[in-house]
Structure formats: structure tokens, C-alpha cells
Amino acid sequence: MIGVVIACLISAQTLAATGNEDDVWYIGDLDPSIVQFDSRKSNLDFAICKRTSKDTYIIQKLLQRRPLCLARHKGQLWFVSNDTRGFSVYDLFIPKKSEPTQGRTSMKWTVNINAVATDMVVYDDNLVVCCGEECLVLLAFIGNSFIELPVLCEQPNARVVNVDGHLVAAVPSDLGVTLWTLTDAEWVIGNTIALQGSFTQIITKDGMILLVSQEEQQGHILGIQLEIPIEIAAFDIPKGRWSVVPSPQGLSVIGVERNGTTTVIDIGWPSGKTSEAIELYQDTHHLPSVFTRYPILLAALLVSVFLFLRLRRSIAKKAKKEGF
């Protein structure tokens, strides 16, 4: 029963994505209709993708499981992957150049817990994985272990963000969301903010709290400045899983369909001006050649050319000797 509940929670989660003023990363789905001739990639259905231009992206890592959260910390990308006993935290070293090379992945921590990770934030220079179900549980990873931060009890489905060094949790309610702040090792209740539709995300941009909600097929972004709500933007919900992230364009709405299609809507900051939806295409201009990916083919080709030239030379000598 617990496994079924966790599976339902995972399926309902927003798209795992992260971004800042330099880059945007997200979890892409690979088109299941494309045949993989490389057996090593046959079970790799998901990918960590990086947007490289207005309408292109590159794949940085192929994965078997869909990560639940993404975060950027200390020059590396971190992600959380769910399993039957809990979840594991991985780091991904990504080359500095925007090239579609497979980054190196290593597992750092494994946690046995009957909960689903909903957010991963950086707090006090440490990664914190947040599990917001019936209660909000936060696990801060330090060294080779983790410590549990104060629990926010009886506040289900909370989402968490770091705002200027403080952890802020948004708890959905019938009226919208109630904001809580972790202060002096205690959760302090704040204002309740009315939203249009149902709450989906809390993010931050330039120190401002942004609340994302969905009403039918319309998304809304509401900013909180000096405790005053300010309407930032409205947008059409893209197909598939989606989320809003800070980006070089200001804010970006990223939607990923199961067939591999990725759609992006850019929102200017702080103007809130919304662009038309853009479909991203994989950048293949810098893909490594077949000989780079399979160096044995280059060696085999060189040997074949060498043998062919020797055979041709031998046949020519024989023909000349026999007088032809």
C-alpha cells in the first residue's frame, strides 16, 4: 500500500528542473519510438538536459530512473532518485564546455525512508532534501551522513525554497498557501496568500518569493514583496510534466512530454512579458563522431585500408610479372 501511495505521489510531481541567470537544467524524456541500436542505452529512458540556446538543448547524462529533484551546488549538478527503500542522492560532474558529453555520476548518500523527495535546496552551504507529505521532513547532508532539521508537523504537501539564507515552506490550503519560515530552529507561521487555482510550486528570483499555481489550463505566477502579493505573469500550461525555474531569460516554464517533446515559455523579469511557446531541439552539431564514441572502429578501418592497399599492390606486382 505504501508503495502505491509513493508511486502516485511521484507521478503527480512537477518536472524536476533548476536554473539561474546562466543555465537551465531539466529532466527530459527520451522518445520511446526511437530504436536504440546501442545495447548499453536500451534501458536509459530519461536524460539530464541543458538548454543551450533559444531553441536547442544538449543531453548531459542518460538515466534509467526519472530523478525527483535537481539542484546546482559547488559547480556540480545534484539529483535525487527514488527506489523501493527510499531515495539516493547523486552528484554529476559536468564539463565546463557546453558539449553533449556524458558527465561522471557518483552516488553520495542513500536514505531508507517511506517518503518522497519533493525539493532539494542549499541551506548553510549544505544540500537539504525535503520530503513534504503529511509532515515536512528535511534532511541536511553533511560529510558522509545527514542530520534531520526541525520537522514541520501536520502541514501536508509543503514545498520549500531558500530565500536569502532562510528556509521558507509553502503549505497549500483551501484559501491558497500559508508560508512558514524556519527561524532559530523553529517553524514560524506567516501569512496566508490567496491564489488562483491550486498551488504547485514555490521558487525565488532576486530574493522575491514566487508562488506558482494552476487553474485549469492556465498557470499563474504571484510574487510576494514586503508581504504584498504582486501578479507577475500568466501562461498556458504546456503538455506533460512542467515547472517554472529562474533562467537567463528571467523565468522559464519548461514542459516535457513522454514522447520526448520539450516546450519552453520564457517570461521576462521583472516585466512579466510572456513569449510564445518554443519547442526545443537537440543540438547535434557538436556530437562526437562515431569514431570518437567507438575508437575501435577507427582502428578497424585503418587496418582494412592498409590490408586493401597491400592486396592491391600485390595483385599489381603479380600482373606485371606475368606480363599483363
C-alpha positions in Angstrom: 0.0 0.0 0.0 2.8 2.4 0.9 4.5 1.6 -2.4 1.3 2.5 -4.3 0.9 5.8 -2.4 4.6 6.7 -3.2 4.1 5.8 -6.8 1.1 8.1 -7.1 3.0 11.0 -5.4 5.9 10.6 -7.8 3.6 10.6 -10.9 1.9 13.8 -9.6 5.2 15.7 -9.1 6.2 18.7 -11.1 9.0 18.4 -13.6 12.4 18.2 -11.9 14.3 21.3 -13.1 16.7 24.0 -11.9 18.0 27.2 -13.2 19.8 30.5 -12.6 20.9 33.6 -14.6 23.4 31.4 -16.5 21.9 28.0 -17.2 18.7 25.9 -17.1 18.7 22.1 -16.5 15.8 19.7 -16.6 14.9 16.1 -16.8 13.9 15.1 -20.4 12.1 12.0 -21.6 13.6 10.1 -24.5 11.2 9.3 -27.3 10.2 5.6 -26.8 9.6 5.2 -30.5 13.3 5.7 -31.4 15.1 2.4 -31.6 18.4 2.2 -29.7 20.9 0.2 -31.6 23.4 0.6 -28.7 22.5 -2.1 -26.2 24.1 0.0 -23.4 21.4 2.7 -23.9 18.4 0.4 -24.3 17.1 0.9 -20.8 18.0 4.6 -20.5 14.6 6.4 -20.9 15.4 9.7 -19.2 18.1 12.3 -19.5 19.5 15.3 -17.7 19.3 18.1 -20.3 20.8 21.6 -20.6 19.2 24.3 -22.6 22.0 25.8 -24.8 20.1 28.4 -26.8 16.7 29.8 -27.5 15.6 26.6 -29.2 18.2 23.9 -28.6 19.3 21.6 -25.8 22.0 19.0 -25.2 21.9 15.8 -23.2 24.5 15.6 -20.4 23.5 12.3 -18.8 21.3 9.3 -19.7 19.5 7.7 -16.8 17.3 4.6 -16.1 15.1 6.3 -13.4 13.5 9.7 -13.5 15.1 12.0 -10.9 12.7 13.6 -8.4 14.7 16.8 -7.8 17.6 18.8 -9.3 19.9 21.3 -7.6 23.1 23.1 -8.5 25.8 23.3 -5.8 29.5 23.9 -5.7 29.8 23.7 -9.5 28.1 20.4 -9.8 24.6 19.2 -10.5 22.9 17.1 -7.9 19.8 14.9 -8.2 17.6 12.6 -6.1 16.5 9.2 -7.4 13.7 7.2 -5.8 14.0 3.4 -5.1 11.9 0.8 -3.2 13.5 1.6 0.1 13.7 5.4 0.0 15.9 7.6 -2.2 19.6 8.2 -3.1 21.4 11.4 -3.8 23.9 11.6 -6.7 26.3 14.2 -8.0 27.0 14.8 -11.6 30.3 16.4 -12.7 29.6 18.3 -15.9 32.4 19.5 -18.2 32.6 23.3 -18.4 32.1 23.4 -22.1 28.6 23.1 -23.5 29.3 19.8 -25.2 27.0 16.8 -25.2 29.5 14.6 -23.3 28.3 12.2 -20.6 29.2 13.6 -17.2 30.5 11.4 -14.4 28.0 10.3 -11.8 28.5 9.0 -8.3 26.1 8.1 -5.5 26.8 10.1 -2.3 24.0 9.2 0.1 21.2 6.6 0.4 18.3 7.1 2.8 15.8 4.5 3.8 12.6 6.3 4.3 8.9 5.9 3.4 8.7 9.3 1.9 9.1 11.0 -1.5 11.6 13.8 -2.0 9.8 16.9 -3.3 12.6 19.6 -3.2 16.3 19.9 -2.9 17.7 23.2 -1.7 21.1 24.6 -0.5 21.0 25.7 3.2 24.0 26.7 5.3 26.2 25.6 2.3 24.7 22.0 2.6 22.3 20.1 0.5 18.9 19.6 2.1 16.4 17.1 0.7 12.8 18.0 1.6 10.0 15.4 1.9 6.7 17.0 2.2 3.8 14.6 2.7 1.8 14.6 6.0 4.7 16.3 7.7 7.6 18.2 6.2 10.9 16.3 6.8 14.2 17.9 5.9 17.5 16.0 5.7 20.7 18.1 5.6 23.6 16.2 4.1 26.9 16.9 5.8 30.1 14.9 5.1 29.2 11.2 4.8 25.9 11.4 6.8 22.9 13.6 7.3 21.1 15.3 10.1 17.4 16.0 10.4 16.3 19.6 10.6 13.2 20.6 12.6 10.0 18.9 11.3 7.0 20.9 10.3 4.2 18.7 11.6 0.7 18.3 10.4 1.3 20.5 7.4 1.0 18.2 4.3 2.3 18.7 0.8 4.7 21.5 1.7 7.2 22.8 -0.8 10.4 24.5 0.2 12.8 27.2 -1.0 15.8 29.1 0.3 15.1 32.8 0.4 18.2 34.9 1.3 19.5 32.2 3.6 16.2 31.3 5.3 14.1 28.2 4.6 10.6 29.0 3.6 7.8 26.4 3.3 4.6 26.9 1.4 1.7 24.8 2.7 -1.4 24.6 0.4 -4.8 25.3 2.0 -8.3 26.0 0.8 -7.5 29.7 0.6 -4.2 29.3 -1.2 -0.9 28.8 0.7 0.4 29.5 4.2 4.0 30.5 4.4 6.2 29.2 7.2 9.8 30.2 8.0 12.5 28.2 9.8 13.8 30.6 12.4 16.1 29.7 15.4 15.4 26.0 14.8 11.6 26.6 14.9 9.0 26.9 12.2 7.2 30.2 12.5 3.8 30.7 10.7 3.4 33.6 8.4 0.8 35.0 6.1 -1.8 33.0 4.1 -1.8 34.1 0.4 -4.8 33.6 -1.8 -4.0 32.0 -5.2 -5.8 31.5 -8.5 -6.3 27.7 -8.7 -4.2 25.1 -7.0 -0.7 25.6 -5.7 2.1 23.8 -7.5 5.5 25.5 -6.7 7.4 28.0 -4.7 10.6 29.4 -6.2 12.7 32.6 -5.7 14.1 35.2 -8.0 16.3 38.1 -6.8 15.2 37.5 -3.3 11.5 37.6 -4.1 9.2 34.7 -3.3 7.3 33.5 -6.3 4.2 31.2 -5.9 3.1 29.2 -8.9 -0.5 27.9 -9.3 -2.6 26.2 -11.9 -6.3 27.0 -12.7 -7.5 24.6 -15.4 -5.0 25.0 -18.3 -3.7 28.4 -17.1 -0.7 28.9 -15.0 -0.2 31.9 -12.7 2.9 33.4 -11.0 2.4 35.6 -7.9 5.3 37.5 -6.3 5.5 38.4 -2.6 7.2 41.7 -2.0 7.2 43.2 1.5 4.3 40.8 2.3 2.3 42.3 -0.6 1.2 39.9 -3.4 2.1 41.1 -6.9 0.8 39.4 -10.1 3.8 38.6 -12.2 2.6 36.6 -15.2 0.0 34.2 -16.6 0.8 31.5 -19.1 -0.8 28.5 -20.9 0.1 25.2 -19.3 2.4 23.1 -21.5 1.7 19.5 -22.1 3.3 16.8 -19.9 5.2 17.5 -16.7 6.1 21.1 -16.2 7.7 23.6 -13.8 8.8 27.2 -13.6 12.5 28.0 -13.0 14.7 31.1 -12.9 16.6 31.4 -16.2 18.9 33.7 -18.2 15.7 35.0 -19.8 14.2 35.8 -16.4 11.8 32.9 -15.8 11.1 29.9 -18.0 8.2 27.4 -18.0 9.5 24.0 -19.1 7.2 21.3 -20.2 8.3 17.7 -21.2 6.0 15.2 -22.8 6.6 11.4 -22.6 7.3 11.3 -26.4 10.4 13.5 -25.8 9.0 16.8 -26.9 10.2 19.8 -24.8 8.4 23.1 -24.8 9.6 26.3 -23.2 7.8 29.6 -22.5 10.1 32.4 -21.5 8.9 35.1 -19.1 10.7 38.4 -18.9 11.9 39.7 -15.5 10.6 41.8 -13.9 8.3 42.8 -16.8 6.4 39.5 -16.7 6.1 39.6 -20.5 5.4 36.1 -21.8 6.8 34.7 -25.1 5.3 32.3 -27.5 5.9 28.6 -26.7 9.1 27.3 -28.2 9.9 23.7 -29.0 13.5 22.7 -28.2 15.5 20.5 -30.5 18.6 18.5 -29.6 21.8 20.2 -30.7 23.7 17.7 -32.7 26.3 20.0 -34.2 28.9 19.1 -31.6 28.0 15.5 -31.1 31.2 13.3 -31.1 31.8 11.4 -34.3 31.2 7.7 -34.5 35.0 7.2 -34.3 35.2 9.2 -31.1 32.5 7.2 -29.5 33.7 3.9 -30.9 37.5 4.2 -31.3 37.8 0.5 -32.2 36.0 1.3 -35.5 38.8 3.8 -36.5 41.4 1.2 -35.8 39.5 -1.4 -37.8 39.1 1.0 -40.7 42.8 1.8 -40.8 43.7 -1.9 -40.7 41.2 -2.6 -43.5 42.6 0.2 -45.7 46.2 -1.0 -45.0 45.3 -4.6 -46.0 43.4 -3.4 -49.1 46.4 -1.3 -50.3 48.8 -4.2 -49.7 46.5 -6.6 -51.6 46.1 -4.2 -54.4 49.8 -3.7 -54.6 50.4 -7.4 -54.5 47.9 -8.0 -57.4 49.6 -5.2 -59.4 53.1 -6.8 -59.0 51.8 -10.2 -59.9 50.1 -8.9 -63.0 53.3 -7.0 -64.1 55.4 -10.2 -63.5 53.1 -12.3 -65.7 53.2 -9.7 -68.4 49.7 -8.4 -68.3 
